[in-house]
Amino acid sequence: VDIPDGLLVIGDRNMLQAVIRNLLSNAIKFTPKGGKISLKATTSVNKMVEISIQDSGIGMSSLLMDGIFSLDRNTSRKGTAGEYGSGFGLIIVKEFIEKQGSELFVESVEGEGTIFRFSLPSEIK
């Protein structure tokens, strides 16, 4: 975890907790034992904070990434320990981020890991 002391993010607490919980849960699910997961928050001069969750897990193909936010495509797959998922978590995460005026970005390389990022307004005390 790499979050500066005194960082305040302006947003809906319950939605943000659900977003972080889901993204961390997915990172754990798709990262084999001994892998690395990081949660970071960085500030910029325009009083925005970028939150990112990165893992060294199994990653996603571009074909899979194209459908992870769609209800029309089944992108659910087993985790590294055989865990099941519904496939709805990332759709909800995206909706919660957009309701707070932001956008969810994803970068992934199959076999190397995934990064999810979004930004929210912030004030530093």
Secondary structure, DSSP 4 states (H G I P E B T S, - for coil): -B--TTEEE-S-HHHHHHHHHHHHHHHHHTS-TT--EEEEEEE-TTSEEEEEEEE-S----HHHHHHTT-SSS------TTS----S-HHHHHHHHHHHTT---EEEEETTTEEEEEEEEEEEE-
